[in-house]
């Protein structure tokens, strides 16, 4: 049986690669080239790791999950804007070039929702759930049990616990800048609810994609670059 410890690298590597490339200073790698590198490297890693990933669909109809995810994604956009607004300052926010904007739109709209939801709601949520189950059953080392004696594929669709919701949400928020933390926590809770409600990842991926794409279009149309 494949254990969660063995699955950690396939789930985490695309996420870490994206963050690592994003951390390269602009004077070393120009912004548009930075996004181009992300759009090349991360999909290759996703293709390599795909054999180990959990199914994106669940027991409920796929189109229902996509439609529910799209509605949740628009609600998530409003939530994100409302909670980020007090911390996003227009001063010093410069417009992006068309080239850089389009590359980021592709990245944020098509790639980030897939690898981030696989990592956060696909892996981290279920790992935290199995840790919590081992803890509540009295196991002396619940983290070791969750890592070395469990596989996230064993978690029934829709199963959850509050520690799983909270820990996966905090992990999601930690991947964002401090001014975004209130919005990221609220959005992480929304995605956890969607995962539990629809019992699949495709709803979360659809919601995340709709939020990111609509945010990009809002920023571009209103010249509100401070939200980006």
Buried (B, 14 or more C-beta within 10 A) or exposed (E): EEBBBEBBEBBBBBBBBBEEBEEEEEEEBEBBBBBBBBBEBBBEBBEEBEEBBBEBBBEBEBEEBBEBBBBBBBBBBEBBBEBBEEBBEEEEBEEBEEEBBBBBBBBBBBBBBBBBBBBBBBBBBBBBBBBBBBBEEEBEEBEEBBBEBBBBBEBEBBBBBEBBBBBBBBBBBEBBEEBBBBBBBBBBBBBBBBBBBBBBBBBBBBBBBBBBBBBBEBBBEEEBBBBB
